[in-house]
Amino acid sequence: MQPKLTLLTNDLIERILDEAHQLLLKPGVKVNNREARELLASAGAQVDAETNVVHIPTQIVHKTTASVPNEFHLYDSDGNPAVKYGGDAVHFDPGSSGIAMLNPETLEHETTETSHLLKLIKVAEQLPQYDAQSTAVICHDVPQQIQDSYRLYLALLYSKKPIVTGAFTNKTVNEMIEMLAILAGGRDAARKKPRAIFDVCPAPPLIWSDFASGNLIALARAGIPAEIVSVPLAGAAAPVTLLGAVTQHTAECLAGIAIHQLAQAGSPIVWGGAAAIFDMKKGATPMGAVETAMLDCSYAQVAKTLNIPTHTYLGATDSKLVDAQAGLESGITAMIGALSGINMISGSGMLDFLSCHSAEKLVIDAEGIAMAKRMIAGVQLRTETLATGFYDDNINFKGGDFLKQKITMQLFRKEQHLPSNVIDRDSMHNWKQAGSLDAFARAKAIVNELLASYSRPQLDETAEQALHAFMLTLARNAGMNALPALENTATANAVG
């Protein structure tokens, strides 16, 4: 049985949904996209033409939430289902859209470029705990207008895993949809076996911007999964109480689902977020706070009541280094997310309020993820008796008897997660003999091993050439004659 963490009673969930419906009517939701307002108006919503505030009746919300698929899959580059959204399935991916990366030698936060993103992709690709990749950091060595598309381009070239990504303009989301179609063999193929899911963020409180609404519409019509990432800040851009913030989150998600499903009913969408409290002492938005994890656990419960797939941002830290605070915050919140049965948990590898990434933290976080996945696998009955069958005539009441049993060798790998060398379980003597390394130093060594062993996946040559040509055209239109040099690509010389 999968163990579960729940914080809300059924009565509280009903009250949250009821008050969210009230918020959608009064004060309503500001929708800054003309087409989205027209979709809502045509369905019966009341639109204030001067303020762009839309008042959404409950019947629209009920109709649109009912058309959301209860589950769907993301696929790897070979067309195999690799990630399930729905039910209590739990998956992890690295955090995304960082603007800096920790230099493991100087411990400085460096402005991110192509080399940083490639490093993160290569490390995550070889860690089985990560079920999907993410477009983890912004590449500041290409023009801003192509940064969204370029990050996806690199992930498609260097990974076989599904990809969690996103676009910050209505132009780039369409470019990225086209890139997925190029590699899939057409838009129908990309729709049938989606390789990527796009995060789409409303602005708190109760605002759907022009580009976020436009993203929802474009993704719905293309059949590419969308992931609502609502970000209420309890005490600043949302009510200070956890229940009040969850209620605002609910209203923002319901409004986004209405826009999305009115554009194309039945298109896949996820109830997600990066909710946080607002730290009144420091004026910060702590992603490692236990209350932040409680917000996420709570809104996931609301989504599960509606049978809608879920996402959250957990497993990150507010620490600036990969230190004890990073391990504490990341490990606890990753476990809370897993026990909440959240389908995709983003945030691993991230430091400093989701602004900085670290390949070494990705390695350490992978062990925390493995522990969380072991926890939700639960206690299983593997033998006919619980214990009595282990006691035979050879038991002599001395330690070590059970090491000799054949069944011990048969079952210990199923019962125990065996961690990588980043976790130290050695004797003091052997630890000193190995160099007296701490977890960060051991993670650095593993990162170097993974980078040395990485091999880029083979893509269809024609599709790869087409993808290169498409990205190069975008770069030239942005005033860049060549893309940053890439190693191990069939057409590297043509683009860098």
Backbone hydrogen bonds, N-H to C=O, Kabsch-Sander energy under -0.5 kcal/mol:
donor,donor_aa,acceptor,acceptor_aa,energy
5,L,339,L,-2.6
6,T,4,K,-0.5
13,I,9,T,-2.1
14,E,10,N,-2.1
15,R,11,D,-2.0
16,I,12,L,-2.6
17,L,13,I,-2.5
18,D,14,E,-2.4
19,E,15,R,-2.7
20,A,16,I,-2.2
21,H,17,L,-2.2
22,Q,18,D,-1.7
23,L,19,E,-2.3
24,L,20,A,-1.9
25,L,21,H,-1.0
25,L,22,Q,-0.6
26,K,22,Q,-3.1
28,G,23,L,-2.8
29,V,54,V,-2.7
30,K,206,L,-2.4
31,V,29,V,-0.6
31,V,52,N,-2.8
32,N,30,K,-0.6
32,N,208,W,-2.7
34,R,32,N,-0.5
37,R,33,N,-2.2
38,E,34,R,-2.3
39,L,35,E,-2.3
40,L,36,A,-2.3
41,A,37,R,-2.8
42,S,38,E,-2.6
43,A,39,L,-1.0
44,G,41,A,-1.4
45,A,40,L,-2.6
46,Q,55,H,-2.2
47,V,45,A,-0.5
48,D,53,V,-2.7
49,A,47,V,-0.8
52,N,48,D,-2.4
54,V,29,V,-3.4
55,H,46,Q,-3.2
56,I,24,L,-2.3
56,I,54,V,-0.7
60,I,57,P,-0.7
61,V,57,P,-1.4
62,H,58,T,-2.7
63,K,59,Q,-2.0
64,T,60,I,-2.5
65,T,61,V,-2.6
66,A,62,H,-1.6
67,S,63,K,-0.7
67,S,64,T,-0.5
68,V,65,T,-1.0
72,F,85,Y,-1.9
74,L,83,V,-2.2
75,Y,194,P,-2.6
76,D,80,N,-2.4
77,S,160,K,-2.3
79,G,76,D,-2.0
82,A,74,L,-2.9
83,V,74,L,-1.7
85,Y,72,F,-2.9
85,Y,83,V,-0.6
86,G,84,K,-0.6
89,A,86,G,-1.5
91,H,342,I,-0.6
91,H,343,N,-1.1
93,D,345,I,-1.8
95,G,348,S,-2.4
97,S,135,T,-1.8
98,G,136,A,-3.1
99,I,355,S,-2.4
100,A,355,S,-1.5
101,M,110,E,-2.1
102,L,357,H,-3.0
103,N,108,E,-2.9
107,L,103,N,-2.7
110,E,101,M,-3.0
110,E,108,E,-0.8
112,T,99,I,-1.2
116,H,113,E,-0.8
117,L,113,E,-1.7
118,L,114,T,-2.5
119,K,115,S,-1.8
120,L,116,H,-2.0
121,I,117,L,-2.6
122,K,118,L,-2.5
123,V,119,K,-2.0
124,A,120,L,-2.7
125,E,121,I,-2.2
126,Q,122,K,-0.8
126,Q,123,V,-0.9
127,L,124,A,-1.0
130,Y,127,L,-1.9
131,D,92,F,-1.6
131,D,129,Q,-0.8
132,A,92,F,-1.2
133,Q,162,P,-3.3
135,T,164,V,-1.7
136,A,134,S,-1.9
138,I,98,G,-3.1
140,H,112,T,-2.6
140,H,138,I,-0.9
142,V,139,C,-1.1
146,I,143,P,-1.8
147,Q,143,P,-0.5
147,Q,144,Q,-1.1
150,Y,146,I,-2.7
151,R,147,Q,-2.0
152,L,148,D,-1.6
153,Y,149,S,-2.4
154,L,150,Y,-2.2
155,A,151,R,-2.0
156,L,152,L,-2.7
157,L,153,Y,-1.7
158,Y,154,L,-2.3
159,S,155,A,-1.2
163,I,195,R,-2.1
164,V,133,Q,-2.4
165,T,163,I,-0.6
165,T,197,I,-2.9
167,A,199,D,-0.6
173,V,169,T,-1.4
174,N,170,N,-0.8
175,E,171,K,-1.6
176,M,172,T,-2.7
177,I,173,V,-1.9
178,E,174,N,-1.8
179,M,175,E,-1.9
180,L,176,M,-2.0
181,A,177,I,-1.8
182,I,178,E,-2.2
183,L,179,M,-1.7
184,A,180,L,-1.9
185,G,181,A,-1.8
186,G,181,A,-3.1
190,A,186,G,-2.0
191,R,187,R,-1.9
192,K,188,D,-2.3
193,K,189,A,-2.2
197,I,163,I,-2.2
198,F,225,P,-2.1
199,D,165,T,-3.2
199,D,197,I,-0.5
200,V,227,E,-2.8
203,A,207,I,-2.7
207,I,203,A,-1.6
208,W,30,K,-3.3
209,S,207,I,-0.6
213,S,209,S,-2.4
214,G,210,D,-2.2
215,N,211,F,-2.4
216,L,212,A,-2.0
217,I,213,S,-2.0
218,A,214,G,-2.6
219,L,215,N,-2.7
220,A,216,L,-2.3
221,R,217,I,-2.2
222,A,218,A,-1.6
223,G,219,L,-1.2
223,G,220,A,-0.5
224,I,219,L,-1.6
226,A,268,P,-1.7
227,E,198,F,-3.0
228,I,270,V,-2.4
229,V,200,V,-2.9
230,S,228,I,-0.6
230,S,272,G,-1.4
234,A,232,P,-0.7
234,A,276,A,-2.4
235,G,238,A,-2.4
236,A,233,L,-2.5
237,A,233,L,-1.2
238,A,233,L,-0.9
245,A,241,T,-2.4
246,V,242,L,-2.4
247,T,243,L,-1.9
248,Q,244,G,-2.1
249,H,245,A,-2.6
250,T,246,V,-2.3
251,A,247,T,-2.1
252,E,248,Q,-2.5
253,C,249,H,-2.4
254,L,250,T,-2.7
255,A,251,A,-2.2
256,G,252,E,-2.0
257,I,253,C,-2.8
258,A,254,L,-2.1
259,I,255,A,-2.1
260,H,256,G,-2.6
261,Q,257,I,-3.1
262,L,258,A,-2.0
263,A,259,I,-1.4
264,Q,260,H,-1.7
267,S,264,Q,-1.7
270,V,226,A,-1.8
271,W,309,P,-2.8
272,G,228,I,-1.0
272,G,270,V,-1.0
274,A,230,S,-2.2
276,A,232,P,-2.1
277,I,286,P,-0.5
278,F,234,A,-2.3
279,D,277,I,-0.6
279,D,284,A,-3.2
280,M,278,F,-0.6
283,G,279,D,-2.3
284,A,279,D,-0.6
293,A,289,A,-1.6
294,M,290,V,-2.0
295,L,291,E,-2.3
296,D,292,T,-1.9
297,C,293,A,-2.6
298,S,294,M,-2.2
299,Y,295,L,-2.7
300,A,296,D,-2.0
301,Q,297,C,-1.4
302,V,298,S,-1.6
303,A,299,Y,-2.1
304,K,300,A,-2.4
305,T,301,Q,-1.7
306,L,302,V,-1.1
306,L,303,A,-0.5
307,N,304,K,-0.8
308,I,303,A,-2.1
311,H,271,W,-1.5
312,T,344,M,-2.1
314,L,312,T,-0.6
314,L,346,S,-2.3
317,T,350,M,-1.2
323,D,321,L,-1.6
327,G,323,D,-2.1
328,L,324,A,-2.6
329,E,325,Q,-2.7
330,S,326,A,-2.3
331,G,327,G,-2.2
332,I,328,L,-2.0
333,T,329,E,-2.0
334,A,330,S,-2.1
335,M,331,G,-1.9
336,I,332,I,-2.2
337,G,333,T,-2.4
338,A,334,A,-2.2
339,L,335,M,-2.7
340,S,336,I,-1.3
341,G,338,A,-1.7
342,I,337,G,-1.8
344,M,310,T,-0.9
345,I,91,H,-2.5
346,S,312,T,-2.9
346,S,344,M,-0.6
347,G,93,D,-0.7
348,S,93,D,-0.9
350,M,347,G,-1.7
351,L,356,C,-3.3
352,D,319,S,-2.4
353,F,317,T,-0.7
354,L,317,T,-0.6
355,S,351,L,-1.0
355,S,352,D,-1.3
356,C,351,L,-1.9
357,H,100,A,-2.2
358,S,349,G,-1.3
362,L,358,S,-1.7
363,V,359,A,-1.6
364,I,360,E,-2.1
365,D,361,K,-3.6
366,A,362,L,-1.6
367,E,363,V,-0.8
367,E,364,I,-1.0
368,G,364,I,-1.3
369,I,365,D,-2.7
370,A,366,A,-2.2
371,M,367,E,-2.0
372,A,368,G,-2.2
373,K,369,I,-3.0
374,R,370,A,-2.1
375,M,371,M,-2.2
376,I,372,A,-2.2
377,A,373,K,-1.1
378,G,374,R,-0.6
378,G,375,M,-1.3
380,Q,378,G,-0.5
382,R,380,Q,-0.8
390,F,387,A,-2.1
391,Y,388,T,-1.3
392,D,390,F,-0.9
395,I,392,D,-1.5
401,D,398,K,-1.2
403,L,400,G,-0.9
404,K,400,G,-0.6
404,K,401,D,-1.0
405,Q,402,F,-0.8
408,T,405,Q,-0.7
409,M,405,Q,-1.1
410,Q,406,K,-1.5
411,L,407,I,-1.9
412,F,408,T,-2.0
414,K,411,L,-0.9
415,E,411,L,-2.0
416,Q,412,F,-2.2
418,L,416,Q,-0.6
423,I,420,S,-1.7
424,D,422,V,-0.5
425,R,423,I,-0.7
431,W,427,S,-2.5
432,K,428,M,-2.2
433,Q,429,H,-2.3
434,A,430,N,-1.7
435,G,432,K,-1.6
436,S,431,W,-2.4
442,R,438,D,-2.3
443,A,439,A,-2.5
444,K,440,F,-2.2
445,A,441,A,-1.8
446,I,442,R,-1.9
447,V,443,A,-2.7
448,N,444,K,-2.1
449,E,445,A,-2.0
450,L,446,I,-2.7
451,L,447,V,-2.5
452,A,448,N,-1.9
453,S,449,E,-1.7
454,Y,450,L,-0.9
464,E,460,D,-2.8
465,Q,461,E,-2.5
466,A,462,T,-2.1
467,L,463,A,-2.5
468,H,464,E,-2.6
469,A,465,Q,-2.5
470,F,466,A,-2.3
471,M,467,L,-2.5
472,L,468,H,-2.7
473,T,469,A,-2.0
474,L,470,F,-1.9
475,A,471,M,-2.3
476,R,472,L,-2.7
477,N,473,T,-2.3
478,A,474,L,-1.0
479,G,476,R,-1.6
480,M,475,A,-2.7
481,N,479,G,-0.6
483,L,495,V,-2.5
492,A,489,T,-1.6
494,A,491,T,-1.0
495,V,491,T,-0.9
495,V,492,A,-0.9
496,G,492,A,-1.6
